[in-house]
Amino acid sequence: MLTKKGQFDIARKTIYWMIAGVMITLIVLAFAFIFGGYKSKLTYVPGEIRAEYIALRFANNEECFAWQDVSGIVHAGIIDISKFTDEQMNTSCYFTNLNQGYEEFNFGVTLENEKKSIRTNNYYHKDDYTLFKEVLIRDENGLIKKDRLIIYVQEKI
Amino acid sequence: MNSKGSSILMMIFEILIVLLTVYLITSIAYAYGSSTMAAKVNAAEEIRMMVDTLVGVPGEAVVEYSKNVSQFSLLLDNAGIAVFEKGQAKNLWIIREFNLPKGYKAEGSAENETRVCLEKKVKKIILRPC
């Protein structure tokens, strides 16, 4: 038979462990959460870096806007103004999924001096940041001029 | 049950709780500390950026991925890069997608290779052991 002191001890410890149980659960969860956050930080890649790499193609790839001469040589950094169209962008250069493409990188690209703008198929002017590239443009007459490519980057909607 | 019996039972219960807590915290720390997940994610992200860079480079090029990927299998196709461990369920694969320009193709694989290379040949990007 338990004495009154014994009964009190058991009741006290039960209450103690009920509170301690909640606290221990919270500590374990917090521990897991902190580690999860740490792991995310370890694998985080800033969007600007990826956008820079993707944007390299605009001025350097012949399927985008880089000028390719009659012998087939691609002139990196020289934009063929006749190629600088939405159609070229969306059929050859960079195309995102019609339904889910807004979750990917999309671009609005402007030639500053030419005042000509094109965009990818899921670009909705929700700019996250802007990239700038000094380029040369080759017009229809074969003249080469200096210009600046302004690349508006929409990471995700 | 007498007072002594119940206090022994309580003590056993307390020891069990302490051991369980220590086990849980240690296992969480071990799982994160020994996890290859971060290494897989980093490899997939970096290879995707290498593909994007190769697309933006005129002409042909070969780039060696600087990290040891002998723990993993790599699979490159037109849609993206997959990094996984041999025999791992597909839902645990780390997949990173990319967009290639028209006419471009990406292909190749490497299984438990120390060094892998990405090669751009005309309009094809090939993943292969170096």
Interface residues (C-beta under 8 A of the other chain):
Chain A: M1 L2 T3 K5 G6 D9 I10 K13 W17 A20 G21 I24 I27 V28 F31 A32 F35 G36 Y38 K39 L42 T43 V45 I49 R50 Y53 I54 A55 L56 R57 N60 N61 E62 E63 C64 A66 V74 H75 A76 T91 S92 C93 Y94 F95 T96 E104
Chain B: M1 N2 S3 S6 S7 M10 F13 E14 I17 T21 L24 I25 I28 A29 Y32 S35 M37 A38 V41 N42 E45 R48 M49 D52 T53 V55 G56 V57 P58 G59 E97 N99 P101 K102 G103 Y104
